[in-house]
Amino acid sequence: MTLGNTSVFPIRCRGLLFDMDGTLLDTTPIVERHWKVWCQTYGVDHPSLIATSHGRPTFEIIKLWLPPHLERSDDQIRALVAELEGNVTEDQDGLMVVPGALGLLPTIPKDRWAVVTSAGRSMAVQRFKQTGLMMPPVLVTAKEMTKGKPHPDGYLAAAKRLGLDPKECIVFEDATAGIRAGVASGAVAVIGMNTSTTPPEDLIQAGAMVVVKSFNDLQMTFLSDGWIEVSPRS
């Protein structure tokens, strides 16, 4: 399934920049389960928090939703982040790999791809180990971003570490905040992944050029001159 402006294919690029959760792997039921516990603990409306949190760093979510009468210092928020992310990382019930990702990553030249995630580094590394997904040669995590998504800092940093111009890269994202971050980075294209609860129409409205259900919908050809050509799989 491919939605959007399919006439843009084939798309040529020199680098592939991936979000992690919801793009390469999916922890949606795990994350929502632990946020529900957190919301019950602190008297926060769970549906409202979930509606505003997808693709954003945990620190920013807690800072936004922690009741004002509680201690809100950065150190306290970081402690809450560590506790929540630790619980989420240990939970593998419902953890899934997005179809096509497991076979795709080892085929990409090591200097041509990166992962940009709003998760902490320890959580991200653990998720790659748990799923068997290849560890990315460049991994940009929440702590390494001056500002989280929808700001483009993470994708700009990833392209720079690969030695590439962001305009030479394709971004893959499943959340509207991440889509906007990819667009703001100047990426040649942002491809939306219809793997979460976000409607594909919302991904297109946020700036995704096209939306696919999984990597099995795409054909990637690695050309001898270093360029990558991305097309819909026939």
C-alpha positions in Angstrom: 0.0 0.0 0.0 1.4 3.3 -1.1 -0.5 6.6 -0.5 0.3 10.1 -1.6 2.2 11.6 -4.5 3.6 8.4 -6.1 4.6 10.3 -9.2 7.7 11.4 -7.2 9.2 7.9 -7.6 11.9 7.0 -8.1 13.5 9.1 -5.4 17.3 9.4 -5.4 19.3 10.0 -2.3 22.7 9.3 -0.8 21.5 8.6 2.8 18.6 7.0 4.7 17.6 8.4 8.0 15.2 6.3 10.1 13.2 7.0 13.2 13.2 4.0 15.5 10.0 3.3 17.4 7.1 2.9 15.0 9.4 2.9 12.0 11.9 0.1 12.4 10.2 -1.5 15.4 7.0 -1.1 17.2 6.5 -0.8 21.0 3.2 1.0 20.9 1.3 -1.4 23.2 4.2 -1.4 25.7 4.7 2.4 25.7 0.9 3.1 26.1 0.7 0.5 28.9 3.4 2.1 31.0 2.2 5.6 30.3 -1.2 4.5 31.6 0.4 3.5 34.9 2.3 6.7 35.0 -0.9 8.7 34.4 -2.8 6.9 37.1 0.1 7.5 39.5 0.2 11.3 38.9 -3.5 12.0 38.1 -3.0 12.8 34.4 -5.6 12.0 31.7 -4.1 9.1 29.7 -5.8 9.7 26.4 -4.9 13.4 26.4 -1.2 12.6 27.1 -1.0 9.9 24.4 -2.6 12.3 21.9 0.2 14.8 22.3 3.2 12.5 23.0 3.9 10.4 19.9 7.4 10.9 18.6 8.4 13.3 21.4 11.2 12.8 24.0 10.0 11.4 27.3 11.6 14.4 29.2 9.4 16.9 27.2 6.3 14.8 27.8 6.8 14.5 31.6 7.7 18.2 31.8 4.5 19.1 30.0 2.2 16.8 32.0 3.6 16.6 35.5 1.1 18.3 37.8 2.4 21.8 38.8 2.1 21.1 42.6 4.9 18.4 42.3 8.6 18.9 42.2 9.5 19.9 38.6 13.2 20.5 38.6 15.2 19.1 35.7 16.8 16.5 38.0 13.5 15.3 39.3 12.1 15.0 35.7 15.2 13.1 34.6 14.7 10.7 37.5 11.1 10.1 36.4 12.3 9.6 32.8 14.9 7.0 33.9 12.3 5.1 36.0 9.7 5.1 33.2 12.1 4.2 30.4 13.7 1.5 32.5 10.3 -0.1 33.0 9.5 0.2 29.3 12.8 -1.2 28.2 12.4 -4.3 30.3 9.0 -5.0 28.9 9.0 -7.0 25.6 5.3 -8.0 25.7 4.0 -6.7 22.3 7.4 -5.7 20.9 7.4 -6.2 17.1 9.7 -5.5 14.1 8.2 -3.6 11.2 8.0 -5.9 8.2 11.0 -5.7 5.9 13.2 -3.8 8.3 15.2 -6.9 9.5 16.3 -7.8 5.9 16.8 -4.2 4.8 19.3 -2.8 7.2 22.2 -5.2 6.5 21.9 -4.4 2.8 22.6 -0.6 3.3 26.2 0.5 3.1 27.3 1.4 6.6 28.1 5.0 5.8 24.7 5.6 4.3 22.2 5.2 7.1 21.4 6.4 10.6 18.7 6.2 13.3 17.3 9.3 15.0 15.2 8.5 18.0 13.5 10.4 20.9 14.4 7.5 23.2 17.4 7.4 25.5 20.5 5.7 24.3 20.4 2.8 26.6 16.7 2.1 25.7 17.5 2.3 22.0 20.5 0.0 22.1 18.5 -2.5 24.2 15.7 -2.5 21.6 18.1 -3.3 18.8 19.5 -6.2 20.8 16.0 -7.5 21.7 14.7 -7.5 18.2 17.8 -8.6 16.4 17.8 -5.5 14.2 21.2 -4.4 13.0 22.8 -1.8 15.3 23.0 1.5 13.3 26.4 2.9 12.4 25.1 6.3 13.5 22.6 6.6 16.4 21.3 10.0 17.5 19.2 9.8 20.7 17.2 12.3 22.8 20.2 13.4 24.9 22.1 14.4 21.8 19.4 16.7 20.4 19.3 20.3 21.6 15.6 20.3 20.8 13.4 17.2 20.2 11.2 16.5 17.2 9.5 18.4 15.5 12.7 20.4 15.5 15.2 19.0 12.9 18.2 18.9 15.2 18.4 15.1 15.3 18.2 14.6 11.5 20.7 17.4 10.9 23.1 15.8 13.3 22.7 12.4 11.7 23.3 13.7 8.2 26.4 15.6 9.5 27.8 12.5 11.2 27.4 10.6 7.9 29.2 13.3 6.0 26.1 14.0 3.9 24.0 17.1 3.1 20.5 16.7 4.6 19.1 17.5 1.1 20.7 14.2 0.0 18.8 12.1 2.5 15.4 10.5 2.8 13.7 10.4 6.3 11.4 7.6 7.3 8.9 8.5 10.1 5.7 7.3 11.6 4.7 10.3 13.7 3.6 13.8 12.7 6.3 15.4 14.9 8.9 13.3 13.2 7.5 14.0 9.8 7.8 17.8 10.5 11.3 17.3 11.8 12.3 15.6 8.6 10.7 18.3 6.4 12.4 21.0 8.5 15.8 19.3 8.0 15.5 19.9 4.3 15.5 16.2 3.4 14.9 15.4 -0.3 11.8 13.4 0.8 10.1 12.2 4.0 8.3 8.9 3.7 5.6 8.2 6.2 5.3 4.7 7.8 1.6 3.8 8.4 2.6 1.5 11.3 1.0 3.3 14.3 -2.4 4.8 15.2 -1.7 8.0 13.3 -3.9 8.2 10.3 -1.9 8.3 7.0 -3.8 11.4 6.0 -2.3 13.2 9.0 1.2 12.1 8.0 0.7 13.5 4.5 -0.7 16.7 5.9 2.4 17.0 8.2 4.6 16.8 5.1 5.1 13.2 4.1 5.6 12.8 0.4 4.2 9.3 0.4 3.0 6.8 3.1 3.7 3.1 3.0 2.6 0.3 5.3 6.0 -1.3 5.6 9.4 -1.6 4.0 8.1 -4.4 1.9 6.2 -1.8 -0.1 9.6 -0.3 -1.2 12.4 -1.3 -3.5 15.8 0.1 -2.7 18.5 -0.1 -5.4 22.1 0.8 -4.3 23.8 2.2 -7.4 27.6 1.9 -8.2 28.0 5.7 -8.0 27.0 5.8 -4.4 23.4 7.0 -5.0 20.4 5.1 -3.7 17.2 4.8 -5.7 13.9 4.2 -3.8 10.9 3.0 -5.8 7.5 1.3 -5.0 7.8 -2.4 -5.1 5.7 -3.8 -8.0 
